[in-house]
């Protein structure tokens, strides 16, 4: 079965990778780069887990398996709780929401440093339980870390002014609840798989932003047209000869 799950991860990585490239092409300011990178990073993460599955099946040696396991866990448990709120903070326009996300980003940074320190001193083991990869590390297996993790990642997404980003955050919360209820040992693996699968929603932030821009541009044109008509009416009243030389 390991080879089939590896193929699944390779396939998902390819699909999300294409979405990630398309998302990056929509970037128009430097502040959007990190956010636009998220789908591509999720794709690379799934590519990494494909190699973990190959290692569990004995298709690559133990040393390579340990390297891919370490990369997967460092990104999933260490970097994401900081990268997600930071990417949202960089693109958020509303000041009060930006301040709240900034607090979550700082909290995520603290969690990231704490988690990566623990992962560095305590080795992470990986096993297969009910066809699910179980990444086990005593340092990170506690409810406090999990609570802060969910708050910084999903919380920052749901604070966004963007409908598509909030939807991504909401769906992640639903996914986390389902995983926690039915396969808590697969929290790291399954959530990352699920988040990667729906990360294409982030592409629609740029579509949504463009629609909003066009709506604002249309509104601006209407306002300018109204003002122009008002000025012309004033000119007609104050200088009627300009518009009717026979007077």
Order of alpha helices (4+ residues) and beta strands (2+ residues): alpha-alpha-alpha-alpha-alpha-beta-beta-alpha-alpha-alpha-alpha-alpha
